[in-house]
Amino acid sequence: MKLKRLEYDLTVCKIADLSDVKTEAAFFFFAKTDEELSLVCRTEDVPANTTAREDGWRGFRIQGELDFSLIGILSKISGVLAAQKIGIFAVSTYNTDYILVKEEKFGQALAALAAAGYAVV
């Protein structure tokens, strides 16, 4: 399985509303629940109306489109990283999964995944 590293810094944040979100940006994830509005975006695109934020994330995605019948992909990746004591923040799209780790653990995470047989590009 191929993993594609994302070449930019990411921020996970809570926002007051959608008014300042750069929806034209090339990369962002937005989630709304009855308790919060969350946004994952490039650090350079963090909106002004952020109420809480955590900078210093890096990420990679699983290459290709994943069929919904596939089981355990995220579990296996998170298991490899957990064995190295690397926490993750995962988000999913219709096509694939994205895994974020803290920047100081990014190189270690990619090396552990490569050692486990994942091709990192």
N, C-alpha and C positions, 0 to 999 in steps of 0.2 A: 504494500500500500504506500502511496506517495503522499508526503506532507509538504505543503508549500509555505515557506516562511513569509510572513508579512514584514515588509521593510520599513515600518513606521512605528512610532510610539503610540500607545493607546491609553485612554482614560476611561474609567468606569465612574459614572456619576448619577446623581439624582437631580432632576430639574423641576422647576415650578410649573412650567407649561411648555408647549411646543413652539412658542413664538420665536425664540432665538435659535432653534435648531437649524443648522445648514443642511436642508434636505437635498440640496444639489451636490453635497459632498460625495466623494467617491466611495466612502465607507462609513457606515454607522448602523447600529442596532438600537431599536427603541422598544421598550416594553411598558405597558400600562396595566396596573392591577387596581384593585380597590384601595390599596395602601400607598402606592407610589408610581412615579414616572421615572423610569431608568433609561439611561443612554450609555452606550459604548461607542466611542468615536476616536478619531485621531486626536491626539492631545492638542494639536494646533486648531482644532475645530470645536473645542469645548465652548458651549454657549455661556453668555453672561449671566443668565438666570439659574445657574447651577446652585443648588442648596447644599450639596455634599459631593466630594469627589475624591477619587484615589487615582493618582497618576502612577506611572512607572510600570505599565503592562506592555508586554510584547505578545505576538500571537502567530499562529500558523493555522492553515486550514487543511482538511483532508481533500486531496485533489479528486476531481470528477464528481459525478452525480451519484449519490448513494440511494439505493433502492430502499424503500420503507420496510421491506421484509428482512433486511440485514440486521443481525442481532449482535450486540456486544462490542461494536467498534469503539465507541466512546469509553466503554468499560475497560477494554484492554489498554487503551492509551492512558487513561487515568490510573490504571493499576501500575503500569510501568513508571509513571511519574510519582505515584504515591510511594512506591518502593524506594525512591530517591528522596523522599520527604519534600516533594515539590507540589504545592497546592495549585489548583487550576480554577479558572472561571470559564465555563463553556457556554457557547451560544450556538444555536442551530438556525439554518435557513431551510427552505424547501429542498435544496440540492445537497447540502453538506453540513458539516460541523466545523466550528472554529474553536480552538482551544487557546486560552490566554494564560500566561504565567508571568510572574513578576520578572522584571527586566534582569535582576541580578541572578536569576535562575534559568534564564533563557538558553544560554549556551549549554548548561548542564542538561536541561530538558531535551534539547535536540540531540546531544550526544547519547543520552540514555535511550532515546527512541531509535536512533540509528543502530545502536548496539542490539536492540530488540528486533531488528530486521526491517524497520521502516526506512524508506528512501526519502531523505530530506533534500528538497530542491529549493 
